[in-house]
Amino acid sequence: MPDGSLSLPARLSLLAWDPARPGATDTARHHHLVRAGALTELAQRGLLVDDEGIATPVDLDARTGDAVLDGLLDLVRESMPHRWRTWVRLHARVTFDAVREQLVAEGYLRAEKRRVLGVFPSVEYVLARVAAARALHEETRYVLEGPVPAGEVSERDAAVAALAAAAELRAFAPRTSEPRAFEPRTRGPRAVGSAVTGARREDRIAELAGRCGGAAPGLRKIVGEVWGAVSAETARSVASAGGC
């Protein structure tokens, strides 16, 4: 996948970015997604482990060298013990803001100062490296829908795709171009093709979620918890927004 140096939360932040609606990504739904990426990466690196459902640092002095990941590690160390699902949403905005500033520093986003109503100072974030973001979108969609077996996808790419799908990002919504058919009698319209595609898509996402957990049972449990939390928070956000 392009820009391999980017962390999981940074990739997910870019995938959530909508150039036509820059402010639309600054929502609880996307905060949770970015936090989930950070938790997953720390777990994949072996710096956070599962202790009877609790997210637990392995080493009180370990560092990653990434300011966002290290900031989350410090937050987990300094806080009361919490379950993985709680950490997906607890103070998630802190991680989201840190990732956004990181992307500005690395040239992926550009911070533009503006004044609201000509008076109040404001900052608008604009996508600066459009080609890189587009390539990341294309590669992630290929992972989700392409022919490569899930077992041959890297754990990082599998995590990006599975979490992006869990968050129901608009760019990765299932295609619904299949023809519609009618059931006999009064059962109404049925999307024959999309039903099959939807089932296969769900299987693919489940396979990718399993893949990003690697071979370690503990890591698979962590990924399952984080992925489930993102799905639940996304469903809650969509419901509160009236299905938008």
N, C-alpha and C positions, 0 to 999 in steps of 0.2 A: 504494500500500500504506500502511496506517496507520502513524503515528509515523515519518514519513519522516526525521526527524532522527537516528534510531538508525543506528549503523554496521552493516555486514554482520555482524561477529562478535557484536554485541549482539543483533541479530535472531535469529541462529542459536542463541544461548544461550537466548533466550526460547522459541523453537520446540522446543528439546530439553527444556524444563522440564516435569516431570510433577507437577502439584499433589498427586496422591495419593501420589507417591513422591519427595519433594524430594531426598533424597540419591542417588537413582538416576542423576542427571545428572552427578555428580562421578566420572566414569570416563574412562579413556584414550580411549575411543571419542568421547566428547563433547569432550574436550580437543582432539583432532585436528580435529573439525568446526569449533570456534570458531577455532582457529589458521588453518585453511584459509580461513575467511571473512576474517580479517585480511590474509592474504597476497593474496587476490583483490582486496580493496579497495585495497590499496597498489599492486597492479599496474594496476587500473583507473584509479587516479589518476596513473599514470605515475611513481610514486616508486620502484618496483622493476621492473627489466627483466630480460629473459633474456639471458645472455651464455654461449652454448654450453652451455645447460642449468643454468647457475649463477644463483641469485637474486642480483641485483646492484643496490645502491642507485644512483640516478642522481646524487644530490647529497648530499654528506656533511653539509650544513647544513639541508636541507629539513625542514620540520615540517608536520604536518597540523592541529595544535591539538587532536587527540584523544589523550588520554594513553595509551590502549591501542595505537593504531596507531604513535604516536611511540616507545613503549617497544619495540615489535617492530622498528621501523626501527633503533633504537639497538643492539638485540641483533644484528641482521644485520650492521651496520657493524663491531661490535666482535668478531665471531666469525670463525673461519676460513670461507672460501667453502664453501657447501653447495648441493646441488641442491634444487629445489623440493620433491621428495618427502621429502627429509630434514627440511626446515623444517616440514613438516606435523606431524611428531611430536617434533622436537627441542625440549626444554624447553617443550612445548605447555601444560603446566600453568600456567606463568607467565602466558600470555595469558588462559587460562580464568579464573584467579583475579582478574586485573585487570578483565576484563569483568564478572565477578560483582560486584565492589566498585563498579564504575561503575553497574551496574543498581540497586544499593542506594542509591547517592547520588542517582540520578535518580527514585527512588520506585517502580521496577518490582518490586523485591524488598525484603523486610524481613528484617533479621538479628535473630534472637531468641536471646538467651543462655540456655543451659540447663546443667544438671549431669547428667552420666551417672552412674547409680547414686547420685545425690544427692551426689557428691563431685567428679568431674572436670569442669572447665568445658568447655563445648562451644558451638558456634554453629550454629543451624539456619536455613537460608534459606527464606523463605516467599514465595510469589507474592503481591504486594500489588495489582497492577493486573491483575486477572483479565480484565476486559473487553478491555483492550488486547491481552493475550496471545491471547485467543480470536479477536479480529478478525484478528490477524496469522496465526493458524493457518488461518482461513477463507480469507483472501486468498491464502495460499501454496498451499492445496489447489486453489483456483480456477485459479491459474497452472498447476499441474501437470495438472489434469484438465479445465479449461474450454475453451471454443471459440475463445478469442482466439489468433490465429496467433502463433507464437513470435517472429516478426520484429516484432510490435507490442508485445511485452512489454519493459519497460525493462530495461537491462542489470543493474541492481541487483536487481530482482525476479526476473529469470531466474537470477541467481547464487544468491540465497537458495533458490529452489525446487530448482535442480539439486543444490546441496550437501546440502540436507535429504534429498533422495531418495537421494543417494549414501551418506549416513550411515544410511539405513534407519531413520529416526526412526519410532517406533510410530504417531504421529499421521498419518503419510503412507504407511502400508503400503497396498498395493493392496487394493481391496475384492475379496472372494472369494465373492460371493453368486450368481454365475452357476450355472445348473443343470449337473449332471454328466451325461455320456453314456458309453456303452461302445463301445469299438472292436470290430470283428468278431473272431471266434475267441478267442484267449487273450491278447490284448494288454492287457486290464485296463481300469480306469477312465481316462477322459480328461476333463479340464475344458475343454469346448469353448469356452465363452464366455471363461473366464479366460485361455486361451491367446492368444486374439485380443486381449483387453484388455491382457495382459502385453506382447505385442509392440508394441502401439500406445503403451503407457506408456514402454517403452524408447526408442522413436523420439522421443517427446515430450521425454524427459529429455535425449537427445542433442541435440535441436534447441535446448533451453534452454541447455545447456552451451555450444553454439556461439554462441548469442546473447549470453551474458554475456562472451564474449571479444571482442565488438564486431567491427569490420572490420579491425583490425590483426592481421596474421599472428602477430606476436610475442606479443600478448596472448592470442590463441586457443591458442597452444602452452602458455603459462603456465597458463591455465584448464584445459586438458586434463591437464596434469601434476598440478595440485592436485586436480582432480576424481578422477583415477585413483588418487591416493594415498589420498584419503578412502575410496574404495570398497575398496581393498586393506586398509587398516587396519581398516575396519569388518568385512570378512569374517574377518580374523584374530581380532578381538575376539569375534565371534560364535562362531567355532570353538572358541576357548579357553574360552568360557563354556558349552560344550556345546549350542550352537544356540539359547540363550535370547536 
